[in-house]
């Protein structure tokens, strides 16, 4: 007995849809979310006393800017460039920088062991003079 292996309707589309890959993807995403969700909640439950800062919108940096470094050493001494100054002396110097046609980008160099409230206090003073372009100098970990 001879068999005919040709389909009767050759123009008819195949309606079979393989959903195995979609089910595998769904289960994989479910497992990822089940693992990641407790980790996110654990990170948010750590009590951290964050420093206070006045609210202000941050602008994107301009590539053709000059830089002015302000450093704070581990004892809390302030340095404008390489000159040691008191915190109260920073206000007139920052006002002079703000009067320039192109104000410089302020580079803050703070010691690792310094309390962050001193850094935030310096940033507030810089922002009072509308010098909103600020960068932080860091070192790379070896």
Secondary structure as UniProt FT lines:
FT   TURN            10..11
FT   HELIX           20..44
FT   TURN            63..64
FT   STRAND          67..72
FT   TURN            74..75
FT   STRAND          78..80
FT   TURN            81..82
FT   STRAND          83..85
FT   HELIX           87..98
FT   STRAND          105..110
FT   TURN            112..113
FT   HELIX           116..128
FT   TURN            129..130
FT   STRAND          134..136
//
